[in-house]
Amino acid sequence: MSTDVPQPTFRRLTAVLDYSYLVLHLPRGTSRNAARQILTEHAEYGGWELDRLRLYPDGRRDVRLRRKIIRATKTM
């Protein structure tokens, strides 16, 4: 006795994520606490997230922040 059970169909959804980037250059005199405060404010109020942080031997920092670009799609 064979029952024909429908097999699930899987569809791979590929979403293209677009990001906008913001690059901050923090000078070498910036303390760790001040850098944390600057990044926290950008994250809380601007919706930015940390993408890359580069700390140089002389103490300066290059910080790259990103956030998703929200695109409105036409419904009709």
C-alpha positions as CSV (number, residue, x, y, z in Angstrom):
1,M,0.0,0.0,0.0
2,S,1.7,3.1,-1.2
3,T,0.5,6.5,-0.1
4,D,1.5,9.5,-2.2
5,V,2.7,12.1,0.3
6,P,3.5,15.4,-1.3
7,Q,7.2,16.3,-1.0
8,P,8.0,19.7,0.3
9,T,9.4,22.1,-2.2
10,F,12.3,24.3,-1.1
11,R,13.0,27.6,-2.7
12,R,16.1,29.4,-1.9
13,L,15.5,33.1,-1.4
14,T,18.5,35.3,-2.1
15,A,18.2,38.7,-0.7
16,V,20.7,41.3,-1.9
17,L,21.5,43.4,1.1
18,D,22.7,46.9,0.5
19,Y,24.5,48.8,3.1
20,S,25.6,52.4,3.5
21,Y,29.0,52.9,5.1
22,L,30.4,55.6,7.4
23,V,34.1,55.9,8.0
24,L,35.3,57.6,11.2
25,H,38.9,58.5,11.8
26,L,39.7,58.9,15.5
27,P,43.0,60.6,16.3
28,R,45.6,59.1,18.4
29,G,44.8,61.1,21.5
30,T,41.2,59.7,21.7
31,S,40.8,57.6,24.9
32,R,39.2,54.2,24.7
33,N,36.2,55.4,26.8
34,A,35.6,58.4,24.4
35,A,35.8,56.1,21.4
36,R,33.3,53.7,23.0
37,Q,31.0,56.7,23.7
38,I,31.2,57.9,20.1
39,L,30.4,54.4,18.6
40,T,27.6,53.9,21.1
41,E,25.9,57.1,20.1
42,H,26.2,56.2,16.4
43,A,24.7,52.8,17.1
44,E,21.8,54.0,19.3
45,Y,20.7,57.1,17.5
46,G,21.8,56.4,13.9
47,G,21.2,52.7,13.6
48,W,24.9,52.0,12.7
49,E,26.7,48.7,13.5
50,L,30.4,48.1,13.6
51,D,31.8,46.7,10.4
52,R,35.6,47.1,10.8
53,L,37.9,48.6,13.3
54,R,41.6,49.2,12.6
55,L,43.9,50.2,15.4
56,Y,47.3,51.5,14.3
57,P,50.5,51.2,16.4
58,D,50.6,55.0,16.9
59,G,47.1,54.9,18.6
60,R,44.8,56.3,15.8
61,R,41.7,54.3,14.9
62,D,39.9,53.9,11.6
63,V,36.3,52.7,12.2
64,R,33.9,51.6,9.5
65,L,30.2,51.5,10.4
66,R,27.4,50.2,8.3
67,R,23.6,50.1,8.2
68,K,21.1,48.5,6.0
69,I,19.5,50.5,3.2
70,I,15.8,50.1,3.4
71,R,14.2,50.2,0.0
72,A,10.5,50.6,-0.4
73,T,9.0,48.2,-2.9
74,K,6.1,49.1,-5.1
75,T,3.0,47.2,-4.0
76,M,0.7,47.9,-7.0
